Amino acid sequence: MPRKWIVEATKHKGALHRALGVPEDMKIPPAKLKAALHSSNPTIVKEANLAKTLEKLRPKRVAKR
């Protein structure tokens, strides 16, 4: 697996948003993302799975003391 796998995996930015009918400036609702995971279209399933994976990689906000 290449070291920069995210670059290779995100070639079609916004494709999942377009497929689900969600504007790109808004977050995909959890219910739509869960439904996309059970789609009959394998491409949408892969994109939804990648979205859930990348969601975990975001840095957590730290509260200031």
C-alpha positions in Angstrom: 0.0 0.0 0.0 1.4 3.4 -0.9 2.4 5.8 1.9 0.0 8.5 0.7 -3.0 6.2 0.3 -5.5 9.0 1.0 -4.4 10.9 -2.1 -5.1 7.9 -4.2 -8.4 7.1 -2.5 -9.9 10.6 -2.9 -9.6 11.2 -6.6 -13.3 12.1 -7.1 -13.9 14.7 -4.4 -17.6 15.4 -3.8 -18.8 12.3 -5.6 -20.6 10.9 -2.6 -22.2 14.3 -1.9 -23.5 14.4 -5.5 -24.7 10.8 -5.3 -26.6 11.4 -2.1 -28.0 14.8 -3.2 -26.2 16.7 -0.3 -24.6 20.1 -1.1 -20.9 19.9 -0.9 -20.7 22.7 1.7 -22.8 20.7 4.2 -22.0 17.6 6.1 -23.6 14.3 5.1 -26.3 13.4 7.7 -25.5 10.2 9.6 -28.7 8.6 8.4 -27.9 9.1 4.7 -24.3 7.8 5.3 -25.7 4.7 7.0 -28.1 4.2 4.1 -25.3 4.6 1.6 -23.3 1.8 3.3 -26.2 -0.5 2.3 -26.6 0.7 -1.2 -26.8 -1.7 -4.2 -24.2 0.4 -6.0 -20.8 -0.9 -5.0 -19.1 2.4 -5.8 -21.3 4.3 -3.4 -20.7 1.7 -0.7 -16.9 2.1 -1.1 -17.2 5.9 -1.0 -19.4 5.8 2.1 -17.0 3.4 3.8 -14.1 5.7 3.0 -16.0 8.7 4.4 -16.5 6.9 7.7 -12.8 6.0 7.8 -11.7 9.5 7.0 -14.1 10.9 9.6 -12.0 9.1 12.3 -8.8 10.8 11.1 -9.9 14.3 11.8 -8.0 16.0 14.6 -10.0 16.3 17.8 -10.6 19.8 19.2 -8.8 20.4 22.5 -10.5 22.6 25.0 -8.5 25.6 26.1 -7.7 25.9 29.8 
